[in-house]
Amino acid sequence: MDAENLHYFEKAPIAKAVAHFAVPMMLGTSMSVIYSILNAYFLGTLHNTAMLTALALTLPLFAIIMALGNLIGMGSGTFISRLLGEKKYDDVKHVSSFAVYSSLVIGLIVMAVGLPLIDSIVHGLGATPDSFGFTKDYVTIMLLGSPFVVLFFTLENIVRSEGAAITSMIGMILSVVVNIILDALVIFVFHWGVTGVASATVISNLVASVFYAFYMGYKSQFLTISAKWFKATKDILGNVFKIGVPVFIMSIFLGAMSLILNHFLVEYGDQAVAAYGISSRLLQFPEFILMGLCEGVVPLIAFSFTANKLRMKHTIGFTIKAIVALAVVFGIIVYLISDNLIGLFTHDPQLIEMGSYILHVTFLSLFITGMTTLFTGIFQATAQGTAAFIMSVIQGITLIPVLYIANQMNGFHGVVWSLVIADAVAFLVGAIMVYVLRNKLQPDLDSLVQ
């Protein structure tokens, strides 16, 4: 951590500090969404609905692999930020080395377990006869590349936790740019379809992982990839998994929610699944911008929690104002041009109508999801493991019964609206827990929740 990063952690005005940590993360995540959108666009030019369906069906698998990276990355990252606030620099090296090698081992386990069960996995994802082959191709490549995907998400979190927000952003953008270039080649030049798209994702994650590893090995003052610093002590395991496990469970629930939602949508045809796949990718752009804001400030909140709690309070207050402003701007834009946005991916009038409807409904909860992400980030940064765990499961626990009831009562419309209801419940639970924990976090947090 150089003097500039330390300045933003400790002394810079709150607005500048939040911008330093959050803007690179917002740019990085937005680039990831742009890639996701272009991914669907490239496949859409092939005019094969089954390919688009396969792309949507495999989202839960990618969410699970990403969750394993965040299990180690978020758990280690928030711990590293707190250790930096306490100036325990040798411990930072031990934790970063642990993160690198444990993530690789987890990725290898996923590959070894998943490949023999691949047909069962594809059936479990809800593949139809038309989309089964495409889905299996994508899943095979993703399982083979899972060690690199897990490592990428781990290292991105670790680098950001040190305050190297620009380096974190560069790695994310590098991954996206390589992915887009490879996508264009494998689809338009080599005609590899879904297999090419999956391969491009794995290769781009590998390239970015190498970039992060180089930074940690040769540029960072405190982070390391050296195996000689590896330790798996009770303290490291406890602090990493106390936060990492809730993050993992939340990601698993999100993947399970997507899987369950796909199963409900399949009842209304492949077009419903494809429409949800397109609209969810469009919704990811503002959601990931807000996520980038909230996750970007987590290292600053974690550092301030151990070094300066009044600064932590001001950081949270400023972030809430930014969430409100961004949610309003994005909401207006989407309601004005939703049909045009869906029309970028398909010329099918029914697909455009269904996708636009889903977009309108799900955008209603944009501010709510932003605040929910911030609540979760506060709990992660301040090592409130129980609260983080509750936030990780509440949305999934709510969505499953709501889906069944809403589907019975109002069919397709009920399925779509169930997402908004689950988001609202998670927001209320998070707000209540912030209020209950306000004195434990810091007495001055009273002003934020009254």
CORHU-V701001 format. One record per residue. D_FIRST is the distance of its C-alpha to the first C-alpha in Angstrom with 2 decimals. Layout:
d_first=[D_FIRST D_FIRST]
This chain:
d_first=[0.00 3.81 6.83 8.08 6.08 6.72 10.12 10.88 10.25 12.42 14.74 15.42 18.88 19.12 20.51 17.78 15.02 17.05 17.68 14.07 13.45 17.09 18.57 16.67 17.51 21.03 21.48 20.39 22.70 25.45 25.41 25.86 28.83 30.23 30.23 31.97 34.53 35.14 35.49 38.33 39.71 39.97 41.77 43.87 45.30 46.96 48.97 48.64 48.14 47.79 44.64 43.11 44.23 42.59 39.29 39.57 40.69 37.72 35.16 35.37 34.64 31.52 30.49 30.95 28.92 26.10 26.49 25.92 22.58 21.63 23.11 20.45 17.64 18.08 18.93 15.97 13.53 14.85 14.94 11.27 10.55 13.28 12.14 8.81 11.39 13.48 11.01 12.43 9.90 12.81 13.95 10.87 11.93 15.45 15.00 13.28 16.05 18.59 17.71 18.21 21.53 22.99 22.66 24.52 27.19 27.70 28.19 30.75 32.57 32.88 34.39 36.75 37.99 38.19 40.10 43.25 43.39 42.81 46.20 45.83 42.38 43.82 46.77 44.51 42.56 45.89 46.77 50.24 52.61 51.73 47.96 47.90 47.62 44.83 42.89 43.35 42.10 38.87 38.34 39.02 36.35 33.75 34.52 34.33 30.90 29.53 27.16 25.31 25.39 24.09 21.25 20.31 20.06 18.13 15.40 15.17 14.53 11.95 9.79 10.43 9.72 5.92 6.74 7.32 10.88 12.40 11.71 13.13 16.01 16.78 17.22 19.46 21.44 21.84 23.36 25.66 26.82 27.66 29.40 31.50 32.57 33.57 35.34 37.46 38.36 39.29 41.31 43.05 43.31 43.46 44.80 42.94 42.68 40.79 40.02 38.33 36.28 34.99 34.28 32.32 30.09 29.39 28.81 26.38 24.29 24.38 23.28 20.23 19.39 19.62 17.24 14.53 15.41 15.13 11.56 10.67 13.05 12.49 9.40 6.47 5.65 6.52 8.49 11.92 15.32 17.25 20.25 20.41 17.66 19.67 21.07 23.12 23.82 25.59 22.62 20.34 23.27 24.27 21.02 20.34 23.97 24.60 22.62 22.81 26.60 27.34 25.18 27.15 30.42 29.81 29.20 32.28 34.28 33.31 34.43 37.54 38.28 38.14 40.37 42.83 42.90 43.71 46.56 47.98 47.65 49.36 52.49 52.59 52.24 49.73 49.55 48.14 45.38 44.64 44.71 42.19 39.97 40.06 39.69 36.82 34.90 35.62 34.64 31.29 30.25 30.29 29.34 26.19 25.36 25.68 23.87 20.95 21.02 21.28 18.86 16.27 16.32 16.21 12.48 13.17 16.39 15.10 12.52 15.41 17.92 16.73 15.70 18.08 20.71 22.47 19.50 19.58 23.28 22.92 20.36 22.91 25.79 24.38 23.59 27.21 28.62 26.71 28.08 31.59 31.47 30.23 32.73 35.59 34.84 34.53 37.58 39.76 38.85 39.59 42.88 44.06 43.43 43.17 46.22 44.90 41.57 43.38 45.78 43.07 43.19 46.89 50.32 51.79 53.04 52.84 49.27 48.32 50.11 48.56 45.01 45.35 46.69 43.83 41.35 43.15 43.25 39.70 38.28 39.85 37.08 34.11 33.19 33.88 31.55 28.76 29.25 29.58 26.21 24.68 26.59 25.33 21.68 22.29 23.87 21.12 18.33 20.55 21.73 25.27 26.37 30.02 29.54 27.18 29.90 32.63 30.86 30.46 34.23 35.98 36.14 37.47 39.89 41.19 41.44 43.59 46.60 46.29 46.49 49.64 51.32 50.39 51.50 54.82 55.38 54.24 53.49 50.95 50.22 49.56 47.06 45.04 45.20 44.12 40.51 40.58 42.19 39.59 36.74 38.56 39.00 35.31 34.46 37.01 35.85 32.21 33.35 35.53 32.79 30.43 33.44 34.29 30.77 30.17 30.82 28.66 25.68 26.52 29.94 29.08 28.57 32.41 32.46 30.71 33.28 36.52]
